[in-house]
Amino acid sequence: MMIYRLPLMQDGNKNINLFFPRSHCVQCSEAIRPKNLIPIFSFLLQKGECDACKEPISLMYPLNELLHLLVGLLLYFILGLNAQLFIAYLVFFSFFILFILDYKYFLLPFWLNLGMVLVGFVAIGMYETFTIPSFGFNQLYISLGGLFVGFFTLWFINTLYKVIRGIDGIGGGDFILLSSIGSLVGIFALPFVLLLGSLSALVIYILKGKSTSNEIPLGSGFVMGFLLYCFLQYFELLQNYMVY
């Protein structure tokens, strides 16, 4: 719903927001009945088509629901049923939206980006949802350092580019996104995430096809870099646990 509506809201559509109108078929605009809002099952019961207009429902809907289910179960297996599970899923949920929006529309909503910064502080400072390399320093300070370094690294690169070329080379949303990731991984892990994210952005750009746009979805790459970092960190910790 957010992926569909946020670009329309960004374009100034006054007839839609995150609360109104009710969930509806994007083909015929018919309101979706409650029984057809059950994730995965409703798609199967409707045989993949709208009850009203019989137009096929995009496979992206059930695949999206299935992905979130699997990630939720994985996080439950790792973290258990607690506040950390809620925060970790909120991080995935938000980054998933940002990934798709940047990939499809080069859109990184300011308020969603900024919200991830706040989530980062709560995740690290209060609940220690993510274990970040701190080398003996207070994790909250390391998180704060990651926020500032993440923002000003891209700001500095963009400033140099603008001096040389006279135009912006990096969108402002990317600054805030990397700063929010920095608040989650800390200042010491940020260079590694930046490397993984930059490489991921190039791969996405190549796979997407240059004919669609000359822009690189840097935000999507940073999200992939963050997820890859979490994946590698988890299995490194699991390996250490098994050895010792």
N, C-alpha and C positions, 0 to 999 in steps of 0.2 A: 504494500500500500504506500509506504513512504517513498520507495524507489519510483513508483508511478506518479505520485502526486507532487513531490518536491520540485521536479523540473517545471511542471506546469505552474506552480506557485512562483517559482523564480522568474518565469516569463511574464508574470503579472496577471495571471488568470484569477479573476475575482470570484469565480463561481465554484472554487474548490479550495479546500484546505485539509488539514490532517484529521478534522472531525466531521466535516460535512462536505458533500452529501454522503449518504450511506454507501457502503460497499456495493458496487454495481458492475455489471458486465461492461467491459470496455468496448464491445462491439455494438450492443443495442441499448446500453445505459439502463437496463432493467435492474432494479434493486435485487440483490442476492438474498434469498431467504435464509433464515438462521440454520436450517438443516444442511445448507450447502456451504457453510462456513467452517465445517470441521476439517482441519488440515488432513491432507492425503486421502482420507476416507471419502470425503465429498466428491473429490475428483473421480474416484473409482465408481462411486454410486451414480454419478452423472455420465459415466462412460466417456469422460473427457470432452464433454460439450455442454454449452449453456442450455439450461432447461427452457429458456424463453425463445431464443433465436436459433438454437441448435448449431451455432458456430463453434468450431473447435476451441478449447481452452488451451492456451500456451502451456507446453510442458515445463516451462520455467517455474510455474506456480507449484506443482507437486515436487519438483526437484529442489526448489528453494525450501519447502517445508520439510522434506526428507533430510536435507543437509543440516538444518537447524536442529532437527531431532537427534541426528547422529552426534553432532557437536555437543548438544546438551547431555547426552548419555556419556560421552567421553569425559566431559568435565565432571560429571557426577562420579564417575569411576575414579578420577584422579583426586578430586577435592572433597567428595562427600556432600551431604546435604547441609549447607551452611551459608553464611553471608558471602564467603569467598566464591562459592559457586555462582551466586547471583551476580556478583561484580564481574567475574570472568566471562560469564555469558553476555552481560551487558557490553563488555569490551568487544567481544566477537560480533554481536548484533550490530553495534555501531560501525565497526570497521568494515563489516560486510556491505552495509549500505553505502559507505563512503567509497569502497572499492568499485561497486557497480556504477554509482553515479559518476565517478571520475572516468571510468572506462567508457561509458556510453555517451556522457554529456560534458566531460571535463568540468564537472560541478562538484565543489566541496563546500557545502553549506556552512557558513560561519558559526552559527549557533550549535550545530552538531559537533563541529571541530572543537569549539571552545568547551563544550560539555565533556569531551573526552579528556581534556586537560584536568578538569575537576575530578573526573573518575580516576584518573591516574594518581592524583594525590590521595584520594580515599583508599584506592587499592593498595598503595605502598605505605602510606603513613599510618593508616588506622587498622587495616586488616591483613597487611602483608600478603596479599593475594599472589603477587609475583615475587620470586626471590631474585634480587638483582645483585650483581657484583658490586660490593661497597668497599672492600679492602679495609674494613675496620671503621669506616665513617658511618655516620647516621644515615639510614636509608632514605629518610625524607629529604636530607640535604643533597644526596646523590640524585634523587628524583628531580629536585628543583634545578640542579645543575644541568641535568639532561634536557629539561624544558627550555632553559635559556640558550644552551649550546645548539639544540635542535633548531630553534627559531633563527638565531643570528648566523648560523652557518649558511643557511639558504639565503638569508637577507644579504649577507656579504657577497656571496656568489652572484646573486641577481644584481646587486649594485655595481659590481665590476662589469657585468655584461651590459648593463644599461649605459655605463660610461663609454664603453667601447662601441656598442651598436646603436645606442640611443633609444632602445625599447626594452621593455621587461622581457626576461627570458623564463622566469618562473612565476607562477601565480601565487598570490598572497595566501590562498587556502593551503598550499603546500607547506608554507612556513609554519602555520598553526598545526597542521597534521603532524609534521615531523617533531614539533615541540611536544605534542601530546604523546607521541610514541616515546620521545625522550623521557617524559615523566614516568612512563611505565617501565622502561628498561634501565634507566639511569645513564649517567654521563659516560661511564666506562664502556658500556656495551653499545652505545649509540653509533660509533664508527663502524662496527660490524653490521648493525642493522642498516646503516646508510649504504654500505657496500652491497649487501644483499638486495636492498630495495632498488638501488640504481640499476643493477644487473637485471632484476625482475622487470623493471619498467622498460628496459630495452627489449627484452624478450617479448613482453606484451605488445610493444610497438611493432615489432617485426611480425608477430603472429596476427595482429589486427589488420595489418596491411597499410602500407604508406599511402595508398590511394584515398583512404578515408579522411586523413588529416595529417598535416605536418607536425602536429603537436604530439608530445609524448605524455601518456597518462602517468605522470610521476607519482601522483597520490596513490594510484592503484599499486604501483611498484613498491612504495613504502609500506603499504598494508601487507603485501606479500612478503616483504623483507621482515616485517615484525612477526608474522605467522611462522615463517621459516626459522627465525631465531628462537621462538618459543618451542618449536618442534625439536630443534637440535639441542636446546638447553634441557628439555625434559628428558630426552634419551641419554644425555650425558649424565644427568643426575641419577637416572635409573641404573645406568651402568656402574656408577660409583657405589650405589646402594648394594648392587649385586656383588661387587668385588669385596666390599668391606662387611 
